[in-house]
Amino acid sequence: MMRFLLIILIALLLNMPAFGQQSAFEWIARGDELFQNGKYNESLRAFDNAIEKDPNSIQAWNNKAKVLDAMGKYDQATKSFDNARQIQNDFRRPFRYPIPNWIIIPIVTVFIAIMGYFATYLNNIRISKRNAKIERVNRQLNELYGPLYALSHISKKLFEDFTTRNNMTGPDNIWVFANDEQREEWILWMKTVFMPNNLSIYRLIRTKADLLIENDLDPSLLDACAHTGDWEIMLKKWKDWKEGGMSSERPDVTPKVAFPDNLGNYAHESFKKLKREQEELMGKHG
């Protein structure tokens, strides 16, 4: 704002009459005073100076004509009156009256300064919004969707490998264990591999929900949290049972909410969408 005001001040100062110089109005007043005192030659020079300052001053041309008429220079007086009348006629027709440069230049300068100021202001707002958007997209990728994409695919791949290798199949997500050894191995994998991944996904969803693309939680995210909660309870019961807890019945190790198969697809599609947006914001497209 200070720079803008400084530009306007400089523009006005540059186009103001120099210190010690008289304006057209001052020369006209001086000429009138000299004319009243009968000093026609000095009065004529004063009006000529006024006309030099402002060639479109009707008063200056009229007053000059009066001086010339008083001096008996009738032809010159007529020409001076004609000039005044021509300027007056031009003034009555829109856009025909020539505006003095000392008015035009400061107006144009101030207008350009104002337009430049607002253009800079609007451009700064645009850049700020773009930078804020880039920062948010980067956070979405780095803090939520990137880790979620990796964890969900790793968990799915490890689970498929484990179940295929151990031939764990069954209807309605009820797994069939061939023997106790297979069940023990499954619990070991769950505690050391799958559950840490599940907990990492749960923490991402719980702590980074503000970075979600959507306004609401996708169902796959809710299922992932419910699946993790199921396993926390089951592992606690399994540990108590193994340590000789009160219950003699072996606890179930099948979660009521299965790990959501579509979580990986959701994370992958969201990740790709944000990557495209990031590239566009960074100017890599068009």
C-alpha positions in Angstrom: 0.0 0.0 0.0 2.8 2.4 0.8 4.4 1.7 -2.6 1.1 2.4 -4.3 0.7 5.8 -2.5 4.3 6.7 -3.3 3.7 6.0 -7.0 0.7 8.3 -7.0 2.5 11.1 -5.2 5.4 10.9 -7.6 3.1 11.0 -10.6 1.4 14.1 -9.2 4.6 15.9 -8.4 6.1 15.2 -11.8 3.1 16.8 -13.5 2.6 19.8 -11.2 4.0 23.1 -12.3 7.6 23.5 -11.3 8.3 25.5 -8.1 8.2 29.2 -8.8 6.3 28.9 -12.1 2.9 30.4 -12.5 -0.1 28.5 -13.7 -2.5 29.6 -16.5 -5.0 31.0 -14.0 -2.3 33.0 -12.3 -1.2 34.5 -15.6 -4.8 35.4 -16.4 -5.2 37.2 -13.0 -1.9 39.0 -13.6 -3.0 40.0 -17.1 -6.4 41.4 -15.9 -4.6 43.4 -13.2 -2.2 44.9 -15.8 -5.0 45.6 -18.2 -7.0 47.5 -15.5 -3.8 49.6 -14.9 -3.6 50.4 -18.6 -0.4 48.4 -19.1 -1.5 46.8 -22.3 1.8 45.3 -23.5 2.5 43.7 -20.2 -1.1 42.5 -20.0 -0.8 41.0 -23.5 2.4 39.1 -22.5 0.6 37.8 -19.4 -2.3 36.4 -21.5 0.2 34.9 -24.0 1.9 33.1 -21.1 -1.5 31.8 -19.9 -2.2 30.5 -23.4 1.2 28.8 -23.5 0.3 27.1 -20.2 -3.2 26.1 -21.4 -3.9 26.6 -25.1 -7.5 25.7 -24.6 -8.2 28.4 -22.0 -11.3 30.3 -23.3 -10.8 33.1 -20.8 -7.2 33.7 -21.8 -8.1 34.0 -25.5 -11.1 36.3 -24.7 -9.0 38.5 -22.5 -6.2 38.7 -25.0 -8.8 39.8 -27.6 -9.9 42.6 -25.3 -6.4 43.8 -24.9 -5.7 43.7 -28.7 -9.0 45.6 -29.3 -8.0 48.2 -26.8 -4.6 48.5 -28.5 -6.4 49.0 -31.9 -5.2 45.7 -33.3 -8.6 44.7 -34.5 -7.7 41.9 -36.9 -5.6 40.1 -34.2 -8.4 40.7 -31.7 -10.9 39.1 -34.1 -8.7 36.1 -34.5 -8.3 35.8 -30.7 -12.1 35.9 -30.3 -12.5 33.3 -33.0 -10.1 31.0 -31.2 -12.1 31.4 -28.0 -15.4 30.7 -29.8 -13.9 27.6 -31.6 -12.6 26.2 -28.3 -16.1 26.8 -26.7 -17.8 25.0 -29.6 -15.5 22.1 -29.4 -16.0 21.9 -25.7 -19.8 21.6 -26.2 -19.3 18.5 -28.5 -18.4 15.4 -26.5 -14.8 14.2 -27.0 -13.9 17.2 -29.2 -12.5 19.4 -26.4 -8.8 18.6 -26.1 -7.8 18.0 -22.5 -4.5 19.5 -21.4 -1.6 17.2 -21.0 -1.1 18.3 -17.4 -4.5 16.8 -16.6 -4.2 13.7 -18.9 -0.8 12.5 -17.8 -1.4 12.3 -14.0 -4.8 10.7 -14.6 -3.3 8.0 -16.9 -0.4 7.5 -14.5 -2.6 7.1 -11.5 -5.0 4.8 -13.4 -2.0 2.6 -14.5 -0.7 2.6 -10.9 -4.1 1.5 -9.6 -4.5 -1.2 -12.2 -1.0 -2.4 -11.5 -1.7 -2.5 -7.8 -4.9 -4.5 -8.1 -3.3 -6.8 -10.7 -0.5 -7.5 -8.2 -2.9 -7.9 -5.4 -5.1 -10.4 -7.3 -2.1 -12.3 -8.5 -0.7 -12.6 -5.0 -4.1 -14.0 -3.9 -4.0 -16.5 -6.7 -0.5 -17.5 -5.9 -1.3 -17.8 -2.2 -4.4 -20.0 -2.9 -2.3 -22.2 -5.3 0.5 -22.6 -2.8 -2.1 -23.5 -0.1 -3.6 -26.1 -2.4 -0.2 -27.5 -3.3 0.6 -27.8 0.4 -2.6 -29.6 1.2 -2.3 -32.0 -1.7 1.3 -32.8 -0.6 0.1 -33.5 2.9 -2.8 -35.7 1.7 -0.3 -37.7 -0.3 2.5 -37.8 2.2 0.5 -38.2 5.4 -2.6 -40.2 4.5 -3.1 -41.6 1.1 0.4 -42.6 0.3 0.9 -44.7 3.6 -2.7 -46.0 3.3 -2.1 -47.1 -0.3 1.1 -48.9 0.7 -0.2 -50.5 3.9 -3.5 -51.8 2.4 -1.7 -53.4 -0.6 1.0 -54.9 1.6 -1.6 -56.4 4.0 -3.7 -57.8 1.2 -0.6 -59.3 -0.5 0.7 -60.9 2.7 -2.8 -62.3 3.6 -3.3 -63.8 0.1 0.2 -65.4 0.3 -0.5 -66.8 3.8 -3.9 -68.2 3.1 -2.9 -69.7 -0.3 0.2 -71.3 1.2 -1.8 -72.8 4.1 -4.9 -73.6 2.1 -7.1 -71.7 4.5 -10.6 -71.6 2.8 -14.1 -71.5 4.0 -17.6 -70.1 3.3 -18.7 -66.6 4.5 -15.2 -65.6 5.6 -15.1 -68.5 8.1 -11.6 -69.9 7.8 -10.9 -73.6 8.3 -7.7 -74.5 10.0 -6.2 -77.9 9.2 -4.8 -78.3 12.7 -3.8 -76.5 15.9 -0.3 -75.8 14.5 -1.8 -73.9 11.6 -4.0 -71.9 14.0 -0.9 -71.1 16.1 1.0 -69.9 13.0 -2.0 -67.8 12.0 -2.1 -66.1 15.4 1.7 -65.5 15.2 1.4 -63.9 11.8 -1.6 -61.9 13.0 0.3 -60.5 16.1 3.6 -59.8 14.3 2.6 -58.8 10.8 -1.1 -58.1 10.1 -2.0 -56.4 13.4 0.8 -53.8 13.3 -0.4 -52.9 9.7 -4.0 -52.8 10.9 -3.1 -50.5 13.8 -1.1 -48.2 11.4 -4.1 -48.0 9.1 -6.4 -47.3 12.1 -4.1 -44.5 13.4 -4.0 -42.9 9.9 -7.8 -42.8 9.7 -8.2 -41.5 13.3 -5.5 -38.8 13.2 -5.5 -37.7 9.5 -9.3 -37.6 8.8 -9.0 -33.9 8.1 -7.0 -34.8 4.9 -9.7 -36.9 3.4 -10.8 -36.0 -0.1 -14.5 -36.7 0.7 -16.6 -35.0 3.3 -17.5 -38.4 4.9 -15.6 -41.5 5.7 -15.6 -44.1 2.9 -17.2 -47.4 4.1 -13.9 -49.2 3.5 -12.2 -47.0 6.1 -15.0 -47.7 8.6 -14.7 -51.4 8.0 -10.9 -51.3 8.4 -11.3 -49.6 11.9 -14.0 -52.2 12.9 -11.8 -55.0 11.7 -8.9 -53.8 13.8 -11.1 -53.5 16.8 -12.3 -57.0 16.4 -8.8 -58.3 16.3 -7.7 -56.4 19.4 -10.4 -58.1 21.4 -9.7 -61.6 19.9 -5.9 -61.3 20.5 -6.5 -60.3 24.1 -8.9 -63.3 24.7 -6.3 -65.6 23.0 -3.5 -64.3 25.2 -5.6 -64.8 28.3 -6.6 -68.3 27.3 -3.0 -69.2 26.5 -1.9 -68.0 29.9 -4.6 -70.1 31.6 -7.3 -67.6 32.0 -10.7 -68.2 33.6 -12.3 -69.5 30.4 -11.4 -73.0 29.3 -13.0 -72.7 25.9 -10.6 -71.8 23.1 -11.6 -68.3 21.8 -12.6 -67.7 18.2 -10.0 -66.2 15.9 -12.3 -65.2 13.1 -13.2 -61.5 13.0 -16.9 -60.5 12.7 -15.8 -57.7 10.2 -13.4 -58.9 7.5 -10.6 -56.7 6.3 -12.2 -54.6 3.5 -11.1 -55.9 0.1 -12.0 -52.5 -1.6 -9.7 -50.5 0.8 -6.8 -51.0 -1.5 -8.8 -49.9 -4.6 -10.1 -46.8 -2.7 -6.6 -45.8 -1.6 -5.1 -46.4 -5.0 -7.7 -44.4 -6.9 -7.5 -41.5 -4.4 -3.7 -41.6 -4.6 -3.8 -41.4 -8.4 -6.3 -38.6 -8.3 -4.1 -36.5 -6.0 -1.0 -37.2 -8.0 -2.7 -35.8 -11.1 -3.8 -32.8 -9.2 -0.3 -32.3 -7.8 1.2 -32.4 -11.3 -1.4 -29.9 -12.6 -0.7 -27.5 -9.7 3.0 -27.8 -10.2 2.6 -26.9 -13.9 3.6 -30.2 -15.4 0.4 -30.3 -17.5 -0.1 -27.6 -20.1 
